[in-house]
Amino acid sequence: MKILCILNPIAGGGRTAAQVSAAIHHIFRDAGIEYDIVYTQHSGDGLAIAKHAEKNAYSHVIAVGGDGTINEIATGLIGTDLILAIIPVGSGNGLARALQIPFDYQEACQLLLHGTSRAIDVGQVNDRYFFATSGIGFDAYVGKQYNEHLGHSRGILPYFQIAATEYFHYTPQKITLEYQGKTFTCTPFVLTVANVEQYGGGAIIAPEAAPDDGLFDVVIIPQTPLLKTVYHLPRLFNGTIDTLPDFITHKTAALTITRPEPGPVHVDGETFLAGQSLEYTLLPQALRIQVPEKTVPRSTPKKPGKSFSGNTLELLEKLSRLKDRGILTDEEFEEQKRKLLERL
């Protein structure tokens, strides 16, 4: 085993680099493991360093940082035999949370000794990659504002403070979505393409998403009045957002989104500007990642009889609305209704 550790020195407010370095030195020296530590200096360094790791005979690459650093380094490892390990020190840590990677530095380091590797899917939108979530709705708009407001503290609270302010300035766009030979239009407040169930910070946007099932969970939520949004906000953190009557989800490995004008897109919380047409493609099990042995693949079938979307009457009404919008065919509506009624 030969390990390359790529560390973002300003992650975690710049206070954690020395602590993480000390943990790495202590654990790997005692275990007799060969390792190197490299510090990033600029945006893009993580990607460049990771791309050279395979040529230098490393077996594992540790990414130390937040979601942006993890995204950069993981991008450089796509399609290789190298195994990514994560020491999460960011404010969101979406991928780490989804894979049950511990936040304690020493425990995260110990995964190299006692964990197991797992192949996960990778998402691609145009020429950018993501490992947790991507989106073009309000989440991308707020993410852009959050990333551009330099000087504010990081974390979930500042994010929601910006979201509360920008809620009144955001106007959803009417978009066209094409997948599996189907085409329909909608005006989503939130449109998230999820590879795992959460954004980060414990916000679970796609409770049924699994990182190794070969499918995206495409989540669409229409705009609702502010008070209703606030009332239902706890559902985003307790894993029941999919019980909302207007919650729509599709599973697909590829989709095309067309919008009336260019705008922001986020990949794992990092925003960039893109054109009117967005091509999403899933790369099955294209990244190997070190996880706890106790981690249970989310693609494991659910136990029989487990309810996944709340009140039966609400579900029937929701299915009817989807059929009326042309999202479900008559045959699909009848099939879903039959399955729902069989649970009673």
N, C-alpha and C positions, 0 to 999 in steps of 0.2 A: 504494500500500500504506500503510495506517495501522494501527498496532499498539497494542493495549492489553496491558500486562503486569500481571498480578495476582500479587502476591508475598506468600507467607506468611512473615512475618519470623522466626518461631520454628522453621520447618522446618529439618531438619538440625542440630537442637540450637541454632539461633539464630546459628550461626557462619558461615553461608554467604550471608546476605542481602547483605552489602556486596560480596562477591566476584561474586555474580550481577549485582547492579546495575552494577558496574563493567564487566562483560563486555557487558551490554546497551548501556550508554552508548557504549562504545568501538566496537562493531560497527555499531550502527545509525546513529550520528553519521557515521562514515566512509562509510557507504553512502547517506547522505542520506535516510534513512527517517524518517517522522514517527512518533513513539511517545510513550506516556505510561506511567508506572509508578504503580500504586496498591497500597497495602499493606492486607492484611486485619487486622482487630483482634479479631474475634470469630467463633465458629462461625456459618456461614451467610452471612458477608460475601462469600465468593467467588461463591456463587450469585446474590446480589442484584446484585453488580457486573457479572457476566457477562450477566445478563438485560438490562441497559441498554446493552450494547456495540453492538448493532445500531442502536439509535436514534441513536448518536453517530458513525455512519458508519465504524466500525472494520471492517477486512477480516480481521484475525487477532487472536486472543486467546492470549497466552502464560500458561500456568499454571505457577507456580514453587512447588513444594512436594512433599509426599508424596501417597500414594494418596487420603487423605481430601480434601485440597485439590483434587486433580485431579478427583475425583468431583463435588465441589460445582460447580466451574467448568464442567466438561463438561455437567452437568445443565442449566445455564443456556443452553447453546448447541444443545441438541437441536432438530432440525428447522429450524435457521436456515442461512443461507449462510455464516456466519462459519466460519473455519478455526481449530481448536484446535492450538496448539503446546505442547509440554511440555518444561520443564527439570526433570528429576527430582532431587529432593534429599531424598527420604524414605528409610525403612529397607527398604521392600518393593519399590516401583516396579514393580508387576506389569504394568500396561499399557505402560509405557515399555519394559520388557524385551521384552515380546511383540512390540512394533513396532520393535525394534532402534534405539530412540532413544538416542543417546549420553549418558553420564552427565557427560561433560566440559561445563562450562557454555558455553564458547565454541563448541564443536562443536555443541551443541544450538541455540544462537542462530543458527549458520550455516545450519541447516536452513531458516530463513525465506528465505534467499537461494538456496540450492542444492538444497533438498529438493523434494518433490512432495506434493500433497494426496491423501488416500485416504478414501473413505467406508467407515465401519465400522458394524456392527450395534450396537444398544443393547439391554440387557436391562432389564426392568421387573418388580419383584415388589411387588404391591399398589401403593402410591403412591411407591415408591422406585426409583431407577435405578441400574444398574451397567454397567460397561464392560469389566471383566475377569472377575470371578467373584462368585458369591453362594453361600451355603450355610446349612444349618440343623443340621448335625451337630456333631461334635467341633470342627471348625474354627471354627464360630460360638461355641461354648461357650468355647474357649480365647481367641478374639478378644475376647470380652466381659471375661474376666479380665485379659487383656493391657491393654485400654484403660482398665480401672478401676484398675489398679495404678499410680497416679500416682507419679512420682518415680524409677521404674526407668529404666535406659538402654533405648533403642530398638534394634531390629535383630533379626536372625534368632536369635541366641544367647539373649537373654532370652525370646523367644517359645517356643523349644524347652524352656527351663528350666521355664516355666509349664506347657507341654504335658505334660512328664514328671511333674510334680506332680499335675496335674488328671486324668491318665489313670486314676487309681485312684478318682476321685470321680464320673466321668461314667457315666451310665447311658443307653444309646441308647433312643430311643422307637420304638415300632412305628408306622409311617406308611402312609398310602394314597397312591399316586401314580396320577394319571389323565392320559393323553395319547393323542392320535390314536385315540380310541375304546376304548382299553385301560385296564384297572384292575388293579392288583396291590398287594399289601402286602409290606413288608419292614421290617427293623429295622437301618437303616444306622448304622455308626459314623461314616462320612463320607458326606454327600450334598452334592455340589457341582454347581451349574449354571454351566457355563463358557462364556464368550464367547471367551476366549483360553485358551492352554494352561496358564497358570500363575497361582498365587496372587501371587507376588512372592518376592523373595529367592532366586530360582532354583528354587523348588519347582514342578515341572511336574506338575500333577494331571490334565490332560486333553491328552495328547500330540497328539491328532488335531483339537483344536478350532481353528477358523479364525474370525477376527473379521468376515468378510465373506461367509460362506456361507449366511446366512439361517437358521441352526440353532444351538440350544444343544447342547452335549455335557453330558448329565446323568450324572455319575459317582457310582456307589454302591459303597462298600467296607464289608464287614461287620467287626465287631470281631474282632480276633485276639489271641492271647496277647502279652504285652509283649515277650518275647524274640524272637518271630517278627516283631513290628512293627519292632523295632530292626534285626533282620537285613535286612529288606527296605527300610529307610529310604533307602539310597542310590538305590533305583529312583526315588524321588520327585525326585531331583536330576539323574539322568542320562537322563530321558525314557523310562524303561522301566516305569513304574508299571502300564501296561496289560498287562504280561506276567504279573501276579499271577493265579493261578488263579481267585480269587474276585472279580476286578475286573469290574464290570458297567458298561456305558455305553449310553445311548440318545441318539438325535439327534431333536430335535423343536423346533418354533418356539413351542410353548405347552404348559404343564402346570399341573396343580393338585395341590398337596400338602396333605393333611389329617393333622394330628397330634392326639394326645389332649389336649394342653393348650398354652397360649401359651408362647412361649419366644424365645430370641435368634435373630436372623437377621443375617448379615453381607452387606454390599454393598461390594465392593472393600476388604474388611478392616475396615470401619467397622460396628459392631454396633448393633442397635436391637431392641426388644421388639416382637413381632407376635403376632397371634392364632393360632387353630388352623388356619385355612384360608389358604393362600398361593397366589396366582395369578401365575404367571410368563408373561410375554409378551415376544416378541422384536420390536423395531422395526427393520426391515431398513434398513441403510445410512443411519441417521438422524443420524450425526455425521461431520463432515469433520475430518480430522486431518492435520497435517503430519508426514511421515515421510521417512527417507532414500530416495533414488531406488533404492538397491540392495535395498530391502526387497522380498522376493518374497511375493506373497499366499499365505497358508497354504492357501487353498482350491484351489490348483493341484493337479491329480490326481497321485497318487503314481506313481513309476516302476513299470512292470510287474515283478512278481516280488518286490517288497519285502515282507519279512515284517513284520507289524505286531503279532503277539502271541505270539511265542515258540514253544515246543515244540508240535508238531502234536498229540501225544497229550494234552497238557494242554488244548489248545484244544477238542479233541473232548469231553473230560470236562466242560469248562466249558459248552459248548453243551448237553450233556445235562442238566446241573444247571439251566440256564436253562429248558429245556423242562419239566423236572420241577416247577419252581416256577410254571409257567404264564406266564412272561415271554415265551417263544417258543412260537408255535403249532407243530404238527407240520410244517406246510408250510414255515414259516420255518426250523425246525431242519434239515430236509432240504436246503433251498436253501443255507444257510450251510455245512453239511457238504460239499455238492457243491463249492462254491467252494474250501473248504479243501483237499479232496483233489485238486483240479485243480492245485494248486501243487506237488504231489509229483512 
